[in-house]
Amino acid sequence: MRISIAAAVLVALALIVGLALRSPSEVVEGTARETVQTPEPHPSSEPISDRRADSEIEDEEAKAERIAREYPIEGTVRYFQLGIRAEPKRDARILGFIRRNTRVRARALDGDHPGCTHGFLELYPLGYACAGTEILIDEEGEITEAHRIFPPPVSEHPLPYDYYFVTMEDAPVLKRFPRNYQEREAVLAYVRRLRHYKRNESEKLEAFLEGKIEGEPRRPRVIDRFLARGYYISSPRGIDEGSRYIRNAQGEVLFADSLLKVEASEHRGVHLGGEFNLPLGFVARPGRPSRIVRDEDGNESLVDDEDAEVFPRYALLPHSQKRELIGRFLAHRVGGDWAFKEWFIAHAERIEPPFEVRSDEVWIHVDLAEQTLVVYRGKEPIFATVVSTGVEAHATPPGVFRIDKKFVGRTMSDVSPDTPKGDQYRIEDVPYTQYYQGSYAIHAAFWHDRLGIPRSHGCVNLSPHDAMTVFNLTEPELPPAWFGIYDDPEAPSGSRVYLTE
């Protein structure tokens, strides 16, 4: 007789108190999709900007009026990614970045400013940029079509852009839309011949690229470059270019039939401090729990039970315990006489900070062995989830580090000729990237849904929802409308990241 999930798991294990205690999960590989309730965020896990004392919160209307008085100039960022300076000097330290078409308020500065013909502007809430060349002041005219790329929302959506997988080799990236049918066909004809030479006549490829083969098309000037199959592009949401073309975040144009839109993981971690607390676990691989049986001498062993129902990926296990040896297997007890073998579970335990912390200081613990991440405020855990860290060939190093720069999106790539073909990659605007040591970062991974299992090239992968949550909790805080920020190297205050094996 088959054991139902209610009888065999919910009751016998006493580990999940109804569906309301489980986080939303997308179950793949043929199993069913479940939409279940997540607890409301605990006050301690609110973003930085929502944790101000009442006395610090200014009436929004009064604030807008004050800003308008103090910063009377309105303008629009012209560069794709404009560096904001710490001083009104061309060689000043870069504080962070704002992307093209972002609206800013500013005030003019008096005096001469070498290298900036129209003078520097002081921006709200901080930093400086050059008027005219970098900031288009409203009186100068409308934004041009070349600049019409909309900045992504920072906190309204788990992905700042739409993302697309490049499905074809040598997918052309165009500087602009083809002017007519003939120009479009010229691009397609060139790409077809390029692929022919790469596949069938590689010894003539160089001559083709140099335009030296009689009768073959020359490279159309509208082509900027080519992308390899397997790369990813970012595209502003809400822009309808029709069915033929997709524009990336830089404003370049690609053929829609060379791209496949990505559907990212919908997993959400758990806000702690209410009905959920550590320890707890997440199912990293769909699987059945095993029964714990005891012999006459009290020795325990695990017995597989084919009638126990399969737990879906990311199911929450509020009563899981540290892994221990049960019979021949390392396993996590999950309540009653049931346990999951260790490879099924990503387990999070409360720890003491390895350094002195203020009561309001946010820091992060990443357990590389368990593939979990916990955010703390002071000594209290406030958020927990599953991650994917580096595979064996690209192991994530343990240690204590500080977040030194944060970006809403950061392009990552390794396209070196020395990199093996299967390891080359290029991903535009990896969402919610927080660097803490060189090229190692915590960021969203929209390209896979296997969290809880090592998968990355060394970074700490999170689901988009979780990456956005963690991004909004940590220091340095991103000013409104900014796309990226650097911590001050002279007085570092970035949140600390503690990685353990």
HUQUI-V555137 format. One record per residue. OMEGA is omega in whole degrees, -180 to 180 (none if undefined). D_LAST is the distance of its C-alpha to the last C-alpha in Angstrom with 2 decimals. Layout:
# HUQUI-V555137
OMEGA&D_LAST / OMEGA&D_LAST
This chain:
# HUQUI-V555137
-177&42.39 / 179&39.44 / -179&37.28 / 178&37.00 / -179&33.89 / -176&35.62 / -172&36.51 / -173&33.64 / -174&30.79 / -178&31.92 / -175&34.07 / -179&32.78 / -175&29.13 / -176&30.04 / 175&26.86 / -177&28.34 / 179&31.37 / -178&33.24 / -178&32.38 / -179&32.31 / -177&28.88 / -179&27.27 / 178&26.14 / -179&28.03 / 172&26.85 / -176&28.09 / -174&28.06 / 178&28.59 / 170&29.88 / 179&33.05 / -172&32.02 / 175&33.58 / 179&32.72 / 173&32.25 / -175&32.86 / -168&31.93 / 174&31.84 / 179&29.08 / 177&29.60 / 179&31.08 / 176&28.85 / -177&28.64 / -177&30.40 / -179&27.32 / 176&25.67 / 177&28.72 / -178&28.45 / -174&29.19 / -179&32.77 / -175&33.49 / 180&32.55 / 174&35.51 / -179&37.86 / -178&41.18 / -179&42.94 / -175&40.89 / -178&41.71 / 175&44.78 / -173&47.15 / -180&46.31 / 179&49.93 / 179&50.51 / 180&47.35 / 179&48.50 / 180&51.91 / -180&50.54 / 180&48.31 / 178&51.31 / -174&53.45 / -179&51.03 / -170&49.84 / -177&52.99 / 173&52.05 / -178&50.41 / -177&48.95 / 179&46.68 / -176&43.99 / -177&45.36 / 176&42.48 / 178&39.81 / -174&37.18 / 175&38.82 / 179&37.14 / -173&38.07 / 178&38.97 / 179&38.57 / 178&42.22 / 179&45.32 / -179&44.94 / -176&44.08 / -179&41.61 / 179&39.92 / 178&36.17 / 179&34.92 / -176&33.60 / -174&32.72 / 170&34.37 / -177&36.82 / -177&37.75 / 176&41.24 / 173&43.68 / 178&41.86 / -179&44.52 / 170&44.48 / -173&46.74 / 171&47.79 / -176&50.49 / 176&52.31 / 178&52.13 / 174&55.30 / 179&55.88 / 180&55.29 / -179&51.96 / 179&51.93 / -180&50.39 / -171&50.78 / -176&54.37 / 177&54.45 / 179&52.40 / 172&48.97 / 169&48.07 / -174&46.01 / 171&43.85 / 5&42.93 / 178&40.57 / 175&39.79 / -175&40.10 / 176&42.87 / -176&44.06 / 179&47.24 / 176&50.03 / -178&51.58 / -176&49.34 / 178&46.01 / 178&47.20 / -179&50.13 / -172&52.25 / -177&53.95 / -177&57.44 / 179&56.77 / -177&56.78 / 175&54.76 / -178&51.38 / 180&52.02 / -179&50.88 / -178&48.63 / -170&46.67 / 174&46.56 / -170&42.79 / 179&41.57 / -178&38.46 / 172&35.89 / -176&35.43 / -172&32.29 / -176&31.83 / -172&34.30 / -179&32.49 / 174&28.93 / -178&29.79 / 179&31.76 / 160&33.57 / -179&34.54 / -177&32.65 / 176&34.16 / 179&33.08 / -172&35.37 / -175&36.93 / 171&39.25 / 177&39.09 / 175&40.83 / -176&41.00 / 173&43.31 / -174&42.45 / 179&45.72 / -178&46.62 / 175&48.68 / 173&50.31 / -176&52.87 / -177&56.30 / -179&58.04 / -177&57.95 / 180&58.93 / 177&56.03 / -179&53.56 / 177&55.12 / 177&55.04 / -178&51.26 / 179&50.83 / 179&53.25 / -180&51.42 / 179&48.05 / 180&49.68 / 176&51.08 / 179&47.84 / 178&46.06 / -177&49.00 / 179&48.78 / -175&45.03 / -167&45.41 / -177&48.86 / -175&50.12 / -180&47.18 / 179&49.53 / -174&51.48 / -177&48.52 / 179&48.85 / 177&52.58 / -179&52.03 / 179&49.58 / 178&52.17 / -174&54.90 / 180&56.97 / -177&57.66 / 178&61.04 / 180&61.13 / -180&57.41 / 173&56.29 / -177&54.92 / 177&51.75 / -176&52.69 / -179&52.07 / 179&50.41 / 178&47.35 / -178&44.65 / 179&42.03 / 177&40.47 / 178&37.12 / 174&35.50 / -180&34.81 / 175&31.29 / 178&31.19 / 174&31.13 / 174&33.52 / -178&33.71 / 180&37.06 / 178&38.44 / 175&38.93 / 177&42.52 / -179&44.29 / 179&46.55 / -174&47.58 / -172&49.21 / -173&48.14 / -170&48.43 / 172&46.07 / -180&42.75 / 178&42.15 / -174&38.75 / 178&37.57 / -179&39.24 / 178&42.54 / -171&42.75 / 176&44.11 / 175&42.92 / -175&44.71 / -177&43.46 / 174&43.89 / -174&41.21 / 176&38.53 / -178&36.83 / -177&35.63 / 171&32.02 / -172&31.35 / 175&27.89 / 177&25.63 / -179&27.07 / 174&24.04 / 176&23.78 / -172&21.13 / 172&22.28 / -173&23.80 / 176&23.16 / 175&25.60 / 179&28.49 / 178&28.52 / 177&24.79 / 176&22.15 / 3&18.74 / 173&17.60 / -179&18.22 / 174&17.17 / 175&18.20 / -179&19.59 / 176&17.77 / 177&20.36 / -178&23.89 / 179&24.56 / 171&26.39 / 177&25.24 / 175&26.16 / 172&28.53 / 179&27.66 / -178&30.68 / 177&31.72 / -176&34.21 / -180&36.95 / 179&34.78 / 178&32.19 / -176&29.58 / 173&27.51 / 179&26.84 / 178&26.11 / 177&29.01 / -179&28.92 / -176&31.48 / 179&32.99 / 177&34.91 / -176&31.95 / -179&31.64 / 174&28.79 / -179&26.46 / 176&26.14 / 178&23.07 / 174&21.68 / -176&23.73 / 180&22.55 / -173&21.91 / -176&22.60 / 180&22.45 / -178&19.37 / 178&17.59 / 180&14.30 / 180&14.06 / 180&16.15 / 176&18.33 / -173&21.62 / -178&24.00 / -171&22.50 / 166&19.76 / -173&16.43 / 176&17.51 / 172&17.58 / -178&20.90 / 178&22.56 / -179&25.84 / 179&28.89 / -179&28.67 / 178&26.28 / 172&22.67 / 173&20.67 / -165&18.94 / -175&15.20 / 178&15.66 / -166&17.99 / 166&15.94 / -169&13.36 / 179&13.10 / 178&12.92 / 174&13.27 / 177&14.91 / 173&13.41 / 179&15.41 / -180&15.24 / -179&14.09 / 177&17.35 / 180&20.89 / 171&21.61 / -178&24.99 / -179&25.89 / -176&26.28 / 177&23.31 / 174&21.02 / -171&17.32 / 172&14.35 / 175&10.93 / 178&8.76 / -176&6.21 / 180&4.98 / -177&5.25 / -179&8.40 / 176&9.63 / 177&11.17 / 177&12.39 / 174&14.38 / 179&17.04 / 164&18.40 / -171&21.80 / 178&21.96 / -177&20.28 / 175&21.21 / -177&19.11 / -178&21.45 / -180&19.89 / 178&17.29 / 178&16.80 / -180&15.03 / 167&13.76 / 178&13.46 / -170&11.17 / 172&11.93 / -172&13.26 / -178&12.80 / -180&15.68 / -172&14.43 / 176&10.66 / -176&9.42 / 174&8.65 / 177&6.45 / 177&9.18 / -177&12.09 / 175&14.73 / 172&17.91 / -177&19.49 / 173&22.43 / -177&24.21 / 179&24.68 / 172&26.85 / 174&28.32 / -178&28.23 / 180&27.12 / 180&28.14 / -179&25.50 / 168&26.63 / -177&26.31 / -180&29.81 / 177&30.18 / -180&32.50 / 180&29.99 / 178&27.39 / -175&27.85 / -177&29.96 / -178&27.43 / 180&24.75 / 180&27.19 / 171&26.99 / -176&28.61 / 180&27.94 / 171&30.21 / 173&29.10 / -169&25.54 / 170&25.69 / -176&24.25 / 179&22.24 / 180&20.47 / 179&19.48 / 178&17.13 / -179&16.76 / -180&19.45 / 178&19.46 / -175&16.04 / 167&16.91 / -178&16.54 / 175&19.52 / 173&21.42 / -180&21.63 / -173&25.14 / 174&25.23 / -179&23.14 / -180&22.66 / 180&19.73 / -175&17.15 / -179&14.41 / 177&14.10 / -173&12.63 / -167&15.81 / 173&15.89 / 177&16.64 / 178&13.60 / 177&14.53 / -179&13.44 / 174&16.27 / 170&18.04 / 179&21.40 / 179&24.34 / -176&25.10 / 178&21.64 / 178&21.37 / 179&24.80 / -179&23.97 / 179&21.00 / -177&23.14 / 180&25.95 / -169&23.98 / 172&22.54 / 0&24.33 / 180&26.21 / -180&28.50 / 177&30.36 / -180&34.13 / 177&36.36 / 177&37.07 / 180&34.65 / 179&32.48 / -179&30.00 / 174&29.39 / 171&28.07 / 179&26.87 / -178&29.25 / 179&27.99 / 180&30.39 / -175&29.13 / 180&25.65 / -180&25.06 / -180&22.50 / -179&19.97 / 179&16.71 / -177&13.38 / -179&10.26 / -178&6.97 / 179&3.80 / none&0.00
